[in-house]
Amino acid sequence: MFIKLLPLVVALCACFGSSYSSARDQKKTLKYSDSPKWENFIPHSSKEQVQRFFAIGDFGDYKSKENIDAMTDIMNKLAAKDQYDFITTMGDNFYPNGIESMNDLDLPDKIMSFFQKGNIRNLKMFPTLGNHDCFSDYYNQVLYSDYNKQWEMESDYYELKYNLKDDPSKYLVMLMTNTCLLACNTAFKLEPGENGSGCDEMNVDIGNESVQIHYQWLENKLKKYSKDPDVAWLGVVGHHPPILEASLKNDMLPLLQKYKVDFFLAGHKHQFEYANIDYDEEIRFPGKDRGPVLKDCKKKKVKEIINTESREQYFVKGKELHQFMIGGSGRKMKNICPYKDQDGHVYIQNAQKNGLATIEVDSKNFNVKYHNDGDLSHFYSVTISSE
């Protein structure tokens, strides 16, 4: 028997001006100001006083299906132990080119079959888009919601807002963004050795109308919720990490700092990382992702760099933007060396093996744990507290 909790409300917004039109022509296009509400999602009933969910990124590479299988095994075991309410993704849901055609859903169906394990099969999945998802018509992933009962993506960007269990008068708000658009307000910088323009590959004209509408939507939402005393936690979810990516440091990061966003969940780099940046801290490396090499550790095949004595970190809310990079959920992990300086403060980088993050929230505490082992232990934990 399920006890109905206060409903999750999802406000939706579609973008305009994409290079593609075939998929989105099949559904009504919504302006950001329409803000329809969706109230058919009921989290698992639980006597616990925390909201709990999974965060995964860069997972949908069927060539690495053994990694997806191991990662979802961990999820399934964790969900047998504790109640989980839903799953969020940090993008790159389907490699190499997203969902290329709605007439051939074999690839997304294969990827989603791994989430049919007993304890997670009924968890709704709320996705964001990664750059690989934008190599074809990304609106196909919105349409995929009609074909898969777990997949819940009503637009290419939208908001999640729900009451917290320990104090239903307080909310967690997460703005689920399309960083394929947000990364293309100014020239998108690719790492050395890559060819072509990142925005061209993602089929986005730099600074076009779709980009401007999305930035307007984002700032309007941040302005609204940063002033709302009932919002206990304000977060943004997207693929590209704003403390690291050159174009987002120029355009998006200042908004996150201005409105004192609590956290950003990101992927893109195929590793796990926790970093933060003070709200008033200036960018040291404008126009590029990273600075000079700090440790040339490539020959030693270093898989983890940790800059703290403890693997349990605690912070007081209201001082920093906390960035949680969760880019190692399926795709082959990338080397973290040579280890370069970067903006903000890096606490850990880890590329040992694939995994995920679990997030627990109540009205006073926001906790993220990184997992990559079947014994259910975590290798790093960050808690932000308002007390």
Secondary structure, DSSP 4 states (H G I P E B T S, - for coil): -PPPPSPPEEEEE-----S--TTGGGS----TTT--------PPP-SSSSEEEEEE-S---GGGHHHHHHHHHHHHHHHHHS---EEEE-S--STTTS---TT--HHHHHHHHGGGSTTTTT-EEE--B-GGGGSS-THHHHHGGGT-SSB--SSSEEEEEEE-SS-TTSEEEEEE-BHHHHTTSSPPPPPTT--S-HHHHTT--TT-HHHHHHHHHHHHHHHHHHT-TTEEEEEEE-SS-TTT-HHHHHHTHHHHHHTT--EEEE-SSSSEEEEEEETTPPPSSTTSSEEEEEE--GGGT--EEE-SS-SEEEEETTSEEEEEEE--SSSPPPP--SEEEESSEEEEEE-SS--EEEEEE-SSEEEEEEE-STT--EEEEEEEE--
